[in-house]
Amino acid sequence: MLPERQERALHTRRALLHSAARLFDRHGYARAKLNDISAGAGVSPGALHFHFANKAAVAAAVETAGADILWSAGRIACRANKDALQALTDMSQAFVRLLRWDVVARAGFRLGTDTDTPRARTQALDQEWHTCVERLLAWAARNNELSRDVDLVPVTCAVLTATTGIGLQITGSAEQRAQNALTAFWQVFLPGLATPEVAARLEPAGRTTVVADAVAVSRYACAQAPAAEPAP
């Protein structure tokens, strides 16, 4: 158990990250203000500067937190599946839910694609997701799960476009629409991607328990997810 002082400091840092994520998600990096971040966390500007040197450091921490969520979810999906393509399907379903429900994951992704304000990036979440998809497809190739002559470069692009587009563009409370759209993508895509034997046992909607466990790594998702701030 952490000493009380450390526990308070950890709580403050988490509150600052969540506040910053909400503002980066809503306004973008350039328009988000440090004073608004500290106010949203219910702490003083001095408390913010105790944890972060500047706004770039706050943004880097949000991206890192989002990437940690992604990789934790990915490990769960990989360990639960012997088929790499099912792991990819499950992970994509979890990723779309995380983009919809978790403001830290969503803000981390958007910060990585924000080119309006050049800044140093240590762990851009869009690149982390790209790497995750590439690794799972390479695993599928090693497992001989893919149809002959599949070109992994356009396949990777298609998966990235579908998952991030569905996760970010279907707004409001349309969670079921997002899930249905991604499931429809996999229903069309998997039969041409996988060998017939592998395709016959894949679940385009994702394995329910695996997806739920993967999403559960998020501090702001899970049972409280519908109450989280929706994507604008």
Beta strands, then each sheet from edge to edge (+ up, - down):
end
